[in-house]
Amino acid sequence: MIVYIDGASRGNPGQAGIGIAVYDGNKKPVRQFGYYLGTLTNNMAEYMAAIFAVMVLLELGAKSVTIHSDSELLIRQLKGEYRVKNEKLLPLYLQIKFFLRSFEKVNFVHIRREKNKIADRLANRAIDEKGYVNE
């Protein structure tokens, strides 16, 4: 399965939301949603998007996953290329790493913002509507 994720924060910290777009191996949409998180930093929102995505992928029974994000920090930390120094991000990082052990294969891909429009739109809609949005 393929997932595109985005965490948005209006201010840092500020009103935050996540957007997640899940596709099957044929690039057919499986689930697309956004969720309002309250007040968080941008990096915390990015991590929360990853956590929600992993939980959805587990619920869907995925075995092999590719996670796309426009957050270079998130992707490099999950790949082990950057250390997690921020004490507020470390518990989120450890939680994701724990759940990722459930998959047979995991790939992380850093993408440009232009390639992440659906997840970005969902995250911002969730902030605008201060709730859950589903497409």
Secondary structure as UniProt FT lines:
FT   STRAND          2..11
FT   TURN            12..13
FT   STRAND          14..23
FT   TURN            25..26
FT   STRAND          29..40
FT   HELIX           42..59
FT   TURN            60..61
FT   STRAND          64..69
FT   HELIX           72..79
FT   TURN            87..89
FT   HELIX           90..100
FT   TURN            101..102
FT   STRAND          105..110
FT   HELIX           113..116
FT   HELIX           117..129
FT   STRAND          132..134
//
